[in-house]
Amino acid sequence: MAMEASEIERLIKEALPDATITIEDLRGDGDHYAANVISSAFAGKSRVQQHQIVYAALQGRMGGELHALALQTSAPT
C-alpha cells in the first residue's frame, strides 16, 4: 500500500512542528521518496540520531506503507 507525500509531511510536522520539509516521490509510485528535513530539534545530534527522530515520527510505517525513504536531515544554520 502506497503512502502519500502529504501524509509523510504531516507525521513529521506533528513530531517536529518547526521543521522545514521537502519531499520528492522518486519513482511516482508512492513507495520511494526522498525527504529533506530541517529542524532545530536536530541541533547537537548525530546524523543517526536525527534520522531516528524522523523514523520515530513515521510511527512504524517504514518498511510497510513506506518502502524507501532517502533522508537528509540538518539543523537550521
C-alpha distance (Angstrom), angle and dihedral (degrees) to the residues before:
residue distance angle dihedral
M1 . . .
A2 3.81 . .
M3 3.79 125.0 .
E4 3.79 125.1 -139.6
A5 3.81 119.5 -122.7
S6 3.81 88.6 -128.3
E7 3.82 89.9 59.1
I8 3.80 91.5 51.2
E9 3.79 89.7 50.3
R10 3.82 92.3 47.2
L11 3.79 93.1 52.1
I12 3.80 93.0 48.0
K13 3.83 91.6 46.5
E14 3.81 90.6 52.3
A15 3.80 90.1 56.7
L16 3.81 96.6 35.2
P17 3.83 108.2 29.3
D18 3.82 93.7 178.0
A19 3.81 93.8 51.3
T20 3.76 123.8 126.5
I21 3.79 105.1 -147.7
T22 3.79 132.0 -169.5
I23 3.79 117.9 -177.0
E24 3.79 127.9 -173.6
D25 3.81 125.4 -171.7
L26 3.80 99.6 -136.7
R27 3.80 98.7 -163.6
G28 3.79 103.8 18.2
D29 3.79 89.6 -116.7
G30 3.82 100.8 105.6
D31 3.81 90.1 -120.8
H32 3.81 104.4 81.4
Y33 3.79 118.0 54.8
A34 3.78 139.5 163.3
A35 3.80 117.0 -148.5
N36 3.78 132.6 -171.6
V37 3.81 112.3 -162.4
I38 3.80 123.8 -175.1
S39 3.81 117.4 -173.8
S40 3.79 138.2 153.7
A41 3.83 86.2 -131.7
F42 3.82 86.7 75.3
A43 3.82 94.5 60.8
G44 3.79 110.8 122.6
K45 3.81 92.6 5.5
S46 3.79 126.1 118.9
R47 3.79 119.3 -115.1
V48 3.82 89.3 -105.8
Q49 3.83 91.3 52.7
Q50 3.82 90.5 48.1
H51 3.79 91.3 52.6
Q52 3.80 91.2 46.5
I53 3.82 89.2 56.0
V54 3.81 90.8 53.5
Y55 3.82 93.5 45.1
A56 3.82 89.8 50.3
A57 3.80 88.7 52.1
L58 3.82 89.0 56.6
Q59 3.81 88.3 63.2
G60 3.79 99.1 -138.4
R61 3.79 97.0 -46.6
M62 3.83 93.4 120.6
G63 3.78 109.3 104.9
G64 3.79 91.6 17.0
E65 3.80 119.4 52.9
L66 3.79 89.3 1.9
H67 3.79 112.1 50.3
A68 3.81 101.5 -179.0
L69 3.79 136.3 9.5
A70 3.80 121.6 -179.0
L71 3.78 99.7 -155.8
Q72 3.80 131.8 -160.0
T73 3.79 117.6 179.0
S74 3.78 135.5 178.0
A75 3.78 144.2 155.1
P76 3.81 117.4 -109.4
T77 3.79 114.9 -88.8
